Amino acid sequence: MLSKRLRYKPKLKTASKSYWGSKLLAGQKIHKGDRKCSPGQLALPIGQCQVSSSPELAEVVQKFVLANRDGRFDVRV
């Protein structure tokens, strides 16, 4: 009977779930409403931008894009 030895079979490891994201985001608070800037800082006029669609502007933009393109792509504006 000694010729048949029982081989050791390790138990399979269970898959552990990753929970690092919940720990990372646990300290974050969702701020709603207006964001205030620090005293002495100027607020950026994000919502006050206006883009005009004048032909002169379109021509200048096209020249700028063509002058600064990579050269690997043949894309026309």
VENSULHU-V344108 format. One record per backbone hydrogen bond with DSSP energy under -1.0 kcal/mol. NH is the residue of the N-H (numbers start at 1). CO is the residue of the C=O. If there is no record, write none. Layout:
BEGIN
[[NH | CO] [NH | CO]]
END
This chain:
BEGIN
[[5 | 3] [23 | 19] [24 | 20] [25 | 21] [41 | 38] [46 | 44] [58 | 54] [59 | 55] [60 | 56] [61 | 57] [62 | 58] [63 | 59] [64 | 60] [65 | 61] [66 | 62] [67 | 63] [68 | 64]]
END
